[in-house]
Amino acid sequence: MSNGHQKFVLERDNFQQLVDVLIRRGHEVIGPTVRDGAIVYDTVSSAADLPVGWTDEQTGGSYRLRRRRDQALFGYAVGPHSWKRFLHPSAVRLWQATRQENRFAIQPEAHDNRKIAFLGVRSCELHAISIQDRVFVHGQQVEPSYQSRREQVFMVAVNCAQAGGTCFCASMNTGPRVSSGFDLALTEVLEESRHYFLVEVGTAAGADVLGELAPRPAEDAEGEAADRICARTAANMGRTMDTVGIKDLLYRNYEHARWDHVAARCLTCANCTMVCPTCFCTTVEDVTDLKGEHVERWQKWDSCFTMDFSYIHGGSVRATPKARYRQWMTHKLATWIDQFGTSGCVGCGRCITWCPVGIDITEEVSAIRKSEEGVEAKPNHGHTCENCS
């Protein structure tokens, strides 16, 4: 393998030991599990809690689980949840205050200092976390509650062995292979008579955890098998996006007729922003009890697709679906670059899968680009991966 990290082999029969070591070290282990017909992230205590033998089928506006022909632990793409829900929760109390005679005593919220281990983080999701780090920690203003949670995370990444029908991380240079930002990285290898994990060490903390498992060094053939898996996944993306000059492309086409076309379908439901691993918009709400003795201030997720989000005195700045979709897509792929030095999209495909009407961000970019070239755009539809057939 070519990235220079130390590599070891952990047999499938010993995988439970990894979970046990993390729990013994005081981490709450968060990983993928099957619930309500989807693969979601939640607390796990056993390898049996993982989606063993399950895969997902995704296309525009459609997500289904089905059984694989093997017992892969990580044989899926991504579900509706992202790790954002643990680092940047959907609802956080900022402070509370109680009336004491003629004044209110304000009680700030304590920071969340739980030790958490994320198990099964994909490369696109590592990049999404890095983007939110840039927003919340490395900018001019630090978000202390986010920083507190982020500093406690032990990161176990997993290289993707299959591409989902709406994935386009290869186009965004965010996957499918992890390159940095992890403590340990796994590649799941299923052969005719073997099931094992190639483990790469990314940090000293990762080496300490792995040291308790007594793995053996990987042989060249095992590293090459993992390389082939990642290369095959990269070659089988469900979607593609041409990102060359994309910022200027969108700036040039702010009044393009395509915005009216997509607005005719968009329900402004905000699903795309809720499932997006990088969207971070919030609102603040104050609530009081009926007596007016106690008040709380809460920060909650919001979306640029809601009317109230851009409301100022006199009305909403973006009153139409056209304006709101254009704001979201242009921010994600263009103005985000001006703000934070990177794209706000990591190619996970969730916004395509979980859009009720199947609006496809890659297809919208392609349509605008092709109109400048005088070519009629065609749908950028996916494939069926042979690995999960």
Number of C-alpha atoms within 10 A of each C-alpha: 16 7 9 10 16 15 22 21 20 23 16 18 10 15 16 13 17 18 19 16 15 20 17 10 10 12 19 21 22 19 23 26 21 17 11 6 11 21 24 20 25 20 16 18 16 14 20 11 15 23 23 20 16 23 26 21 20 27 25 21 17 16 17 13 16 15 15 17 12 13 14 21 21 23 23 25 21 28 24 18 19 22 21 20 14 17 20 23 14 15 14 15 16 18 16 19 17 16 13 10 8 6 9 14 13 14 12 11 12 10 13 15 14 14 18 22 22 22 26 22 23 24 27 29 25 23 24 26 20 17 23 22 19 16 18 19 18 15 12 9 9 14 15 13 18 19 19 16 18 20 13 15 20 21 22 23 28 25 26 30 27 27 33 29 26 31 30 28 26 23 17 17 14 22 26 29 25 25 18 17 17 23 22 26 30 27 25 25 18 17 9 5 5 9 16 20 22 24 27 28 22 22 16 11 15 18 15 12 17 22 10 11 15 12 16 12 14 17 12 10 10 18 18 12 17 21 16 13 20 20 15 16 22 22 12 20 23 24 27 20 19 12 15 8 9 17 19 12 18 21 12 11 14 14 11 13 11 17 19 16 12 18 18 10 14 20 15 19 13 20 19 22 21 24 23 24 29 26 23 18 13 15 13 14 12 13 12 14 9 8 6 10 13 17 17 17 16 15 17 16 17 19 23 20 27 17 17 16 16 15 13 9 6 6 11 14 15 20 15 14 21 20 17 24 22 23 16 18 18 19 19 19 23 23 21 17 14 12 13 15 12 16 22 25 25 28 28 32 30 29 25 26 28 24 23 17 14 16 20 24 19 21 19 20 20 20 19 22 19 14 14 11 9 9 11 12 15 10 12 17 15 20 16 16 16 8 14 19 10
